[in-house]
Amino acid sequence: MESPEKLSGRAFDVCFDPTNSLYLSAASLWEIQIKSQLGKLDLGMPLSDIVKAEVTNGPFGFLPIRADHVLAVGDLPTHHSDPFDRMLIAQARSENMEFVTADRIMQQYASLIRIVW
């Protein structure tokens, strides 16, 4: 949540509403770690420190990848070919969660999950 000004008004309201729970998926951590190791993403600090700050001591809960999430990917239409993004959609659907994204491709899953932007 370092740049809340980048969120739409609706996304900001949802993310900063104290009655809502926020989650960080293992899929996102995995993708961030890969991009960081490839030099495509400069985190400025070790990912473990970010996780500690945001998940252990911060506002986010941790959402592991479970077998039912993996199987739910098979039920998704192929709007998106990115495996990490497809996992995020499958998790949101399996957990009946709203999904915050500005990604127009991921917004094509709005018939399956509630997209917030």
C-alpha positions as CSV (number, residue, x, y, z in Angstrom):
1,M,0.0,0.0,0.0
2,E,2.9,2.3,-0.7
3,S,1.1,4.2,-3.4
4,P,-2.6,4.5,-2.5
5,E,-2.9,7.4,-4.9
6,K,-2.6,4.9,-7.8
7,L,-5.8,3.2,-6.8
8,S,-9.2,4.2,-8.2
9,G,-11.6,5.9,-5.7
10,R,-13.6,2.6,-5.4
11,A,-10.5,0.5,-4.9
12,F,-9.1,2.9,-2.3
13,D,-12.4,2.8,-0.4
14,V,-12.5,-1.0,-0.4
15,C,-8.8,-1.4,0.5
16,F,-8.9,1.1,3.3
17,D,-12.2,0.2,4.8
18,P,-11.3,-1.3,8.2
19,T,-14.2,-3.7,8.0
20,N,-12.6,-5.5,5.0
21,S,-9.9,-8.1,5.2
22,L,-7.0,-7.9,2.7
23,Y,-5.0,-10.9,1.5
24,L,-1.7,-11.4,-0.2
25,S,-1.6,-14.6,-2.2
26,A,1.3,-17.0,-2.3
27,A,1.0,-16.7,-6.1
28,S,1.8,-13.0,-5.9
29,L,4.8,-13.6,-3.7
30,W,6.0,-16.3,-6.0
31,E,5.7,-14.0,-9.0
32,I,7.4,-11.1,-7.2
33,Q,10.3,-13.3,-6.2
34,I,10.8,-14.5,-9.8
35,K,10.7,-11.0,-11.2
36,S,13.0,-9.8,-8.6
37,Q,15.6,-12.5,-9.2
38,L,15.4,-11.9,-13.0
39,G,16.1,-8.2,-12.4
40,K,12.7,-7.1,-13.7
41,L,11.6,-5.7,-10.4
42,D,13.6,-3.8,-7.8
43,L,12.1,-4.2,-4.4
44,G,14.6,-2.0,-2.6
45,M,14.7,-4.6,0.2
46,P,14.5,-8.4,0.6
47,L,11.1,-9.8,-0.1
48,S,11.2,-11.5,3.3
49,D,11.3,-8.1,4.9
50,I,8.3,-6.9,2.9
51,V,6.3,-10.0,3.8
52,K,7.2,-9.5,7.4
53,A,6.0,-5.9,7.3
54,E,2.9,-6.4,5.3
55,V,1.7,-9.9,6.3
56,T,3.2,-10.6,9.7
57,N,2.9,-7.1,11.2
58,G,0.8,-5.4,8.6
59,P,-2.7,-5.2,7.1
60,F,-2.6,-8.3,4.9
61,G,-3.5,-11.9,5.7
62,F,-1.7,-14.6,3.8
63,L,-3.6,-16.7,1.3
64,P,-1.8,-20.0,0.6
65,I,-2.3,-22.0,-2.6
66,R,-4.4,-25.0,-1.9
67,A,-5.2,-28.0,-4.1
68,D,-8.8,-26.7,-4.6
69,H,-7.4,-23.4,-5.9
70,V,-5.2,-25.3,-8.4
71,L,-8.1,-27.4,-9.6
72,A,-10.3,-24.3,-9.9
73,V,-7.9,-22.9,-12.6
74,G,-9.2,-25.6,-14.9
75,D,-12.7,-24.2,-14.6
76,L,-11.7,-20.7,-15.9
77,P,-12.2,-19.4,-19.4
78,T,-8.9,-18.6,-21.1
79,H,-9.2,-14.8,-21.0
80,H,-5.7,-14.6,-19.6
81,S,-2.7,-16.8,-20.3
82,D,-0.6,-15.7,-17.3
83,P,-0.6,-18.6,-14.8
84,F,-0.1,-16.4,-11.8
85,D,-3.1,-14.2,-12.7
86,R,-5.2,-17.2,-13.5
87,M,-4.4,-18.6,-10.0
88,L,-5.4,-15.3,-8.4
89,I,-8.7,-15.4,-10.2
90,A,-9.2,-19.0,-9.2
91,Q,-8.4,-18.2,-5.5
92,A,-10.8,-15.2,-5.5
93,R,-13.5,-17.4,-6.9
94,S,-12.9,-20.3,-4.6
95,E,-12.8,-18.1,-1.5
96,N,-15.7,-15.9,-2.7
97,M,-13.5,-12.8,-2.4
98,E,-13.6,-9.5,-4.2
99,F,-10.6,-8.9,-6.5
100,V,-8.9,-5.5,-6.8
101,T,-7.3,-4.9,-10.2
102,A,-6.9,-2.3,-12.9
103,D,-5.9,-5.1,-15.4
104,R,-8.4,-5.0,-18.2
105,I,-7.7,-8.6,-19.2
106,M,-8.4,-9.8,-15.6
107,Q,-11.6,-7.7,-15.6
108,Q,-13.0,-10.1,-18.2
109,Y,-13.5,-12.5,-15.3
110,A,-16.2,-10.2,-13.8
111,S,-18.9,-12.8,-14.7
112,L,-17.2,-15.2,-12.3
113,I,-15.9,-12.9,-9.5
114,R,-16.6,-9.4,-8.2
115,I,-13.9,-7.1,-9.7
116,V,-13.2,-3.9,-7.9
117,W,-11.6,-0.9,-9.7
